């Protein structure tokens, strides 16, 4: 089984396998409704950015962890 889902190029990871693209798409599809809910219910730009940072950083952490383990 090919475990190279991502290729490390410099500081970033690029998906090179179907599963890498799938994981990336899942992360993006998760953040779209989260961001729209935050912007819809937010009261200020600062509050929106604080809430978006929490979800965005957690999602990016897990995406990067998967990319590191499968590159």
Secondary structure, DSSP 4 states (H G I P E B T S, - for coil): -----EEEETTEEEE-SHHHHHHHHHHHHHHHHHHHHHHHH-SSHHHHHHHHHHHHHHHHHHHHHHHHHT-
